[in-house]
Amino acid sequence: MAEDRFQVLLKLGLTSYDVKVFQALLNGGSMTAQEISRYSHVPYPKVYSSLKKLAEMKWVKEEKSWPSRYYLASPDEILVRFREKVESDLKEFESFIESSVRPVYNSRGITEKSDVWLVNGYRAVMETVIEAVKLAKEEVKIAIPFEPDQSFFEDLKDSVYDKKDLKVKVLTSSKSSKYIKKAIPKSEVRTRDSMFGGGVISDSRTVVLMLSMSEGDYTAIASNHPYLAMLADSYFNYLWEGAETVV
């Protein structure tokens, strides 16, 4: 078994000696401390330190014999013990955050920073919409109240091509619906003739709002502000419920 496969154990807080002892027991089975030292090339006194640490983690067990022999717990038991340790540490950390960090954080009036960008021009707005779609991992909601050029549909197709589990909802005009279904067959498309603005909502976190779409004048706001995303999401859902489903 390659040495680098055991590097993950170092990330869990084990020392290089601990890892070598672990490897020795994995490959050698039940062994005495002297046998472990000889097999792993870990100094004899250090073997006991590592065995004590691994035993406290309940990864190693001791046979009651003379001399004592040691062996690894089963893989399932090691996983169970590791999960228990992680859950215990997480609860302790959560308690620390809630009791010692959050009160001070809130008392200082600190608020999370969110970015807002103003985007002008048709090409810039369309590119921003596509970038927001690319960010989506679970669900993307798109509202297109006008008919984009064909390149937009190609870009939209490419942005979701390799995202098999992504849910795509598109609210658009009757004329554009056929292009959407062709570009993204898996998308759920509904049509609505009257919409105030358009845009995209990515995983209910990132939003692009098209504010002006008159001839030669396209303006949008892009933001990751949670309140703005929530408002956009609510408005989209309202329009979606009253729209006509495209089969």
Number of C-alpha atoms within 10 A of each C-alpha: 7 6 9 7 8 15 13 11 14 12 9 9 9 17 13 15 18 23 20 22 25 24 19 23 22 13 12 14 14 19 20 20 20 18 17 27 20 13 17 19 14 20 13 15 11 15 23 18 13 22 23 15 15 19 17 11 13 16 21 20 17 16 13 9 9 7 11 13 18 21 21 24 18 11 10 9 13 16 13 14 16 16 12 12 13 12 12 12 12 12 12 11 12 13 12 12 14 11 11 11 12 11 11 13 12 10 8 8 8 9 8 7 8 9 8 14 11 12 21 16 14 17 12 14 23 24 15 20 24 21 17 24 25 17 17 22 15 14 16 25 25 22 26 20 22 17 14 12 9 9 10 17 19 15 16 20 17 15 17 22 13 9 13 10 10 17 17 20 20 22 30 26 20 18 12 17 19 16 15 21 17 13 19 20 13 14 17 17 26 22 23 18 13 11 15 11 15 22 25 30 30 25 20 21 20 22 31 31 23 24 16 16 17 9 7 9 11 18 18 25 17 24 21 19 16 15 11 19 23 16 13 23 19 13 12 22 13 11 17 20 10 11 17 15 13 13 8
